[in-house]
Amino acid sequence: MHRLYKMLAAASEDHDFDVDFNNGALTIEFEDPPARFVVSPNSPVRQIWVSANVKSFKLDWDAARDEFVLGDETLPNLITRQISVHTGSQVF
């Protein structure tokens, strides 16, 4: 989550969104069009839950890959794809 926050914080300087990391949850807010994405850990089940673009995603821990995944997609890839869908432009 810290790596994702740092990556998004750097990208937010060049794109129209703000990112905040507080109490273990990551929030990404957009002004135009207005929206809020939330990335939060669910430690008891070793998942990360993402709410973005009126959808929910549950990523599972993949010990072999040492990261959270949804199918073959990693957490950073999912977030950057959802940001690109929302903004209509490629962020990374």
Sequence and secondary structure as in RCSB ss.txt:
>XXXX:A:sequence
MHRLYKMLAAASEDHDFDVDFNNGALTIEFEDPPARFVVSPNSPVRQIWVSANVKSFKLDWDAARDEFVLGDETL
PNLITRQISVHTGSQVF
>XXXX:A:secstr
 HHHHHHHHHHHTTSSEEEEEETTEEEEEEETTEEEEEEEEEGGGTEEEEEETTEEEEEEEETTTTEEEETTEEH
HHHHHHHHHHHHSS   
